[in-house]
Structures are given as structure tokens and as C-alpha cells.
Amino acid sequence: MILGYARVSKDDQNLDAQTDALTDAGAERIYADTITGTARKRPELDRMLDQLREGDVIAVTKYDRLARS
């Protein structure tokens, strides 16, 4: 299964471009956070990682959406 993860840093930013790209890439489930990348706790990222199973693929539109360093 392809799992997608999208993130924006601020409430006034839009996730649509990321979620559209993830859908186009075949993501069957998309998890999205509106939280700064420096935050230690990202609820949807944690939820996605809990759902991750052997053979699954994580898709992001840019690496910095997933991790800062």
C-alpha cells in the first residue's frame, strides 16, 4: 500500500497541491499535519507510522515535508 504524508507549517497554508500530487502518485491513504517541521510531535505522522506495514511505501511531495534534517 502507498501511504502519503503531507504537511504545512501554518493554518493559512493549503494542503491541496500536496494531497493532489499524492493521490496522482497512487497514495491510498493520506495523512496530513498542519504543524511546523521542527515540532517533535506530529499526530498524523505518528498515526501513519503506526499503520505502516511491511511492504508499504511512504510517499511525500518533498523530503522536507517529512523531516527537517
Backbone as ProteinMPNN parsed JSONL, in Angstrom:
{"seq_chain_A": "MILGYARVSKDDQNLDAQTDALTDAGAERIYADTITGTARKRPELDRMLDQLREGDVIAVTKYDRLARS", "coords_chain_A": {"N_chain_A": [[0.845, -1.175, 0.0], [0.464, 2.255, -0.713], [1.232, 4.928, 1.249], [0.541, 8.273, 1.908], [2.064, 11.335, 2.956], [1.496, 14.589, 4.013], [2.344, 17.979, 4.775], [1.902, 21.194, 6.131], [3.092, 24.292, 7.43], [1.642, 26.339, 8.633], [-1.649, 27.483, 9.602], [-2.872, 29.044, 7.635], [-1.895, 28.112, 5.277], [-2.203, 25.905, 2.417], [-3.08, 22.532, 1.866], [-3.808, 21.318, -0.479], [-2.343, 21.103, -3.009], [-0.301, 19.316, -2.346], [-1.783, 17.038, -1.467], [-3.184, 16.445, -3.804], [-1.063, 15.762, -5.536], [-0.077, 13.511, -4.198], [-2.253, 11.783, -4.362], [-2.338, 11.494, -7.147], [0.018, 10.081, -7.393], [-0.696, 7.647, -6.507], [-1.298, 7.192, -3.837], [-3.044, 5.541, -1.342], [-3.947, 6.097, 1.163], [-3.871, 9.145, 2.869], [-2.12, 11.109, 5.088], [-2.143, 14.046, 7.002], [-0.629, 16.905, 8.404], [-0.895, 20.049, 10.053], [1.444, 21.782, 11.053], [4.5, 23.011, 12.404], [7.647, 22.027, 11.005], [9.658, 21.639, 12.831], [8.509, 20.745, 15.093], [8.305, 18.284, 17.583], [6.247, 16.474, 18.031], [4.023, 15.172, 15.827], [0.946, 14.505, 15.119], [-0.472, 13.171, 12.957], [1.61, 12.123, 11.43], [2.693, 10.351, 13.285], [0.479, 8.654, 13.513], [0.392, 7.607, 10.91], [2.839, 6.212, 10.833], [2.306, 4.281, 12.743], [0.452, 2.767, 11.379], [1.9, 1.696, 9.348], [3.042, -1.05, 7.471], [4.935, -4.024, 6.676], [6.269, -3.877, 3.447], [4.794, -1.688, 2.673], [4.773, 1.62, 1.23], [6.002, 4.87, 1.718], [4.996, 7.996, 0.61], [5.943, 11.284, -0.221], [5.701, 14.738, -1.164], [7.874, 16.386, -1.087], [11.02, 15.981, 0.503], [11.395, 17.586, 2.779], [8.903, 17.831, 3.877], [8.509, 15.629, 5.357], [10.758, 15.329, 7.083], [13.086, 17.46, 8.724], [15.819, 17.318, 9.029]], "CA_chain_A": [[0.0, 0.0, 0.0], [1.173, 3.53, -0.71], [0.73, 5.876, 2.241], [1.045, 9.609, 1.636], [2.139, 12.265, 4.086], [1.561, 15.999, 3.626], [2.446, 18.872, 5.935], [2.126, 22.628, 6.003], [3.534, 24.835, 8.711], [0.718, 27.318, 9.202], [-3.071, 27.282, 9.317], [-3.303, 29.754, 6.433], [-1.35, 27.438, 4.1], [-3.129, 24.941, 1.852], [-2.554, 21.189, 1.616], [-4.391, 20.768, -1.704], [-1.348, 20.727, -4.024], [0.374, 18.11, -1.872], [-2.687, 15.893, -1.47], [-3.451, 16.114, -5.209], [0.12, 15.068, -6.06], [-0.014, 12.192, -3.561], [-3.314, 10.989, -4.98], [-1.862, 11.178, -8.5], [1.105, 9.099, -7.262], [-1.272, 6.362, -6.123], [-1.48, 7.047, -2.392], [-4.359, 5.042, -0.971], [-4.267, 6.823, 2.391], [-3.054, 10.348, 3.018], [-2.094, 11.678, 6.431], [-1.721, 15.435, 6.848], [-0.481, 17.73, 9.6], [-0.661, 21.483, 9.951], [2.329, 21.972, 12.205], [5.865, 23.309, 11.983], [8.518, 20.87, 10.839], [10.547, 21.479, 13.981], [7.745, 20.171, 16.204], [8.633, 16.886, 17.866], [5.039, 15.66, 17.934], [3.164, 15.397, 14.67], [-0.038, 13.437, 15.342], [-0.784, 12.381, 11.768], [2.813, 11.365, 11.087], [2.728, 9.236, 14.236], [-0.593, 7.736, 13.141], [0.811, 6.916, 9.698], [3.899, 5.265, 11.176], [1.654, 3.17, 13.447], [-0.273, 1.978, 10.389], [2.866, 1.181, 8.375], [3.263, -2.493, 7.496], [5.978, -4.49, 5.772], [5.909, -3.763, 2.038], [4.18, -0.392, 2.397], [5.636, 2.683, 0.724], [5.614, 6.217, 2.133], [5.213, 8.995, -0.436], [5.855, 12.701, 0.133], [5.97, 15.566, -2.33], [9.233, 16.886, -0.871], [11.569, 15.384, 1.723], [11.273, 18.449, 3.952], [7.572, 17.662, 4.46], [8.612, 14.505, 6.283], [11.797, 15.555, 8.099], [13.873, 18.666, 8.504], [17.26, 17.004, 8.977]], "C_chain_A": [[0.893, 1.242, 0.0], [0.475, 4.452, 0.274], [1.35, 7.237, 1.944], [1.07, 10.448, 2.897], [2.332, 13.683, 3.547], [1.645, 16.843, 4.889], [2.614, 20.3, 5.471], [2.419, 23.155, 7.391], [2.518, 25.722, 9.4], [-0.704, 27.052, 8.766], [-3.522, 27.949, 8.025], [-2.707, 29.164, 5.145], [-2.284, 26.306, 3.693], [-2.435, 23.622, 1.533], [-2.953, 20.624, 0.249], [-3.361, 20.311, -2.736], [-0.633, 19.437, -3.63], [-0.55, 16.895, -1.943], [-3.056, 15.485, -2.898], [-2.291, 15.317, -5.803], [0.231, 13.662, -5.473], [-1.081, 11.256, -4.125], [-2.894, 10.557, -6.379], [-0.757, 10.116, -8.479], [0.594, 7.737, -6.787], [-1.449, 6.145, -4.633], [-2.914, 6.636, -2.084], [-4.861, 5.683, 0.317], [-3.323, 8.008, 2.484], [-3.24, 10.882, 4.435], [-1.531, 13.089, 6.306], [-1.695, 16.153, 8.188], [-0.37, 19.193, 9.2], [0.126, 21.85, 11.196], [3.744, 22.23, 11.691], [6.723, 22.043, 11.924], [9.456, 20.631, 11.999], [9.838, 20.869, 15.184], [8.091, 18.695, 16.365], [7.424, 15.977, 17.679], [4.22, 16.105, 16.732], [2.153, 14.251, 14.662], [-0.308, 12.571, 14.108], [0.419, 11.578, 11.284], [2.924, 10.151, 12.002], [1.67, 8.191, 13.886], [-0.206, 6.925, 11.902], [1.871, 5.858, 10.007], [3.345, 4.064, 11.937], [0.95, 2.231, 12.481], [0.652, 1.282, 9.388], [3.106, -0.309, 8.571], [4.36, -2.855, 6.508], [5.471, -4.451, 4.328], [5.235, -2.457, 1.671], [5.237, 0.604, 1.929], [5.092, 4.001, 1.244], [5.969, 7.178, 1.011], [5.05, 10.391, 0.153], [6.166, 13.504, -1.113], [7.371, 16.164, -2.282], [9.731, 16.302, 0.441], [11.363, 16.265, 2.945], [9.865, 18.434, 4.549], [7.607, 16.584, 5.522], [9.601, 14.792, 7.413], [12.627, 16.77, 7.727], [15.357, 18.377, 8.394], [17.454, 15.496, 8.988]], "O_chain_A": [[1.945, 1.264, 0.638], [-0.719, 4.724, 0.151], [2.562, 7.335, 1.749], [0.227, 10.304, 3.783], [3.218, 13.936, 2.731], [1.099, 16.483, 5.932], [3.367, 20.584, 4.54], [2.047, 22.55, 8.397], [2.53, 25.844, 10.624], [-0.947, 26.476, 7.706], [-4.458, 27.473, 7.382], [-2.981, 29.658, 4.051], [-3.06, 25.805, 4.507], [-1.33, 23.608, 0.991], [-2.477, 19.556, -0.136], [-3.502, 19.22, -3.289], [-0.387, 18.572, -4.47], [-0.145, 15.837, -2.426], [-3.222, 14.297, -3.172], [-2.506, 14.318, -6.49], [0.597, 12.724, -6.18], [-0.825, 10.071, -4.336], [-3.07, 9.399, -6.758], [-0.612, 9.346, -9.428], [1.366, 6.785, -6.679], [-1.723, 5.025, -4.203], [-3.869, 7.289, -2.504], [-6.068, 5.796, 0.531], [-2.128, 7.89, 2.213], [-4.36, 11.077, 4.908], [-0.555, 13.308, 5.589], [-2.614, 16.028, 8.998], [0.176, 19.529, 8.148], [-0.435, 22.18, 12.24], [4.128, 21.709, 10.644], [6.532, 21.112, 12.706], [9.997, 19.535, 12.141], [10.477, 20.516, 16.176], [8.158, 17.955, 15.384], [7.56, 14.843, 17.222], [3.787, 17.254, 16.637], [2.481, 13.142, 14.241], [-0.363, 11.346, 14.222], [0.257, 10.467, 10.779], [3.215, 9.047, 11.54], [1.93, 6.989, 13.955], [-0.44, 5.718, 11.842], [1.803, 4.738, 9.5], [3.853, 2.952, 11.794], [0.861, 1.03, 12.735], [0.224, 0.381, 8.666], [3.343, -0.773, 9.687], [4.675, -2.078, 5.607], [4.379, -4.934, 4.03], [5.11, -2.138, 0.488], [6.428, 0.447, 2.196], [3.884, 4.237, 1.222], [7.097, 7.183, 0.518], [4.129, 10.644, 0.93], [6.826, 13.004, -2.024], [7.98, 16.418, -3.322], [8.958, 16.144, 1.386], [11.175, 15.747, 4.046], [9.66, 18.98, 5.633], [6.829, 16.616, 6.475], [9.305, 14.523, 8.577], [12.836, 17.061, 6.55], [16.082, 19.117, 7.73], [18.589, 15.02, 8.95]]}, "name": "protein", "num_of_chains": 1, "seq": "MILGYARVSKDDQNLDAQTDALTDAGAERIYADTITGTARKRPELDRMLDQLREGDVIAVTKYDRLARS"}
